[in-house]
Amino acid sequence: MSKIVFITGASKGFGKLWAEALLQRGDKVAASARNIAALADLKAAYGDNLLAVELDVNSRENVFSAVNKIKDHFGRIDVLINNAGFGLFGTTEETSEQQARDQMETNFFGSLWVAQAVLPIMRAQKSGHIIQVSSFLGLTTIPLLGLYNASKFAVEGLIETIGSETAHLGIKTTLIEPNGFATDWAGASAVQTSSDITDYEPVRAAFAATGDNPDTWGNPEATVAPVLNIIDSENPPKRILFGKIAYQVINDVYTKRLEDIQGWKEVSIAAHGH
């Protein structure tokens, strides 16, 4: 049975790639973007199986209007892929107030608004699957992505909580946590802070050197089969890392965290007081 899948941020990158894969296998897709002209090729190829929706996830009112339009058109929403977001690059100190607010507005609040709009439909259906594109940087941090890291940490807490609140209603949640992939995320879609403080030059140089290694970046096409697998699974993962870098880094991070927890066990217990 074909699924009705709503994907935000579908004009390029993961969103468009996954939308096309779903359409190719016969699912129906509501794909949202700020500029739906970027979806014209998919509309020409798949006709009524694609509903292109113009949407800026920063507007809660527009999000609810778009979701109602999708419900009216397809009758239900089986899967939400919350994918809209962007990267803000630069040191925390050099990040402007507006840049910080814009990062949280799209990456966190945009995801919240879409989830809130879809949940009433899934509750009525007694079924649904919210798939949130997070990042391995929702589990650890790297320099020069401080506000991006923070936005993804927030998203992790949000979706995990929604999962615990809605599991008894037949609604599932999955956090996809990719490492860097060769999409537009670090290119034209990215925003850069000022870089005037020379004290940070060594940090910037080290970051640039890492990015220059082609092995750092995953192949976006390789994510298609895993995403379809997650959508089709009766018991999808609560969270899943995408990419060998993400796996290696997070495995090391959690090993060290557990060592720290055990090393300070007596102090932690003593802090309870009784």
Helices and strands as residue ranges (DSSP letters): E 4-7, H 13-24, E 28-33, G 36-39, H 40-46, G 47-49, E 50-54, H 60-74, E 79-82, E 88-89, H 97-104, I 105-110, H 111-125, E 128-133, G 136-138, H 146-166, G 167-169, E 171-178, E 191-192, G 198-200, H 201-211, G 214-216, G 220-223, H 224-232, E 239-242, H 244-263, H 265-270
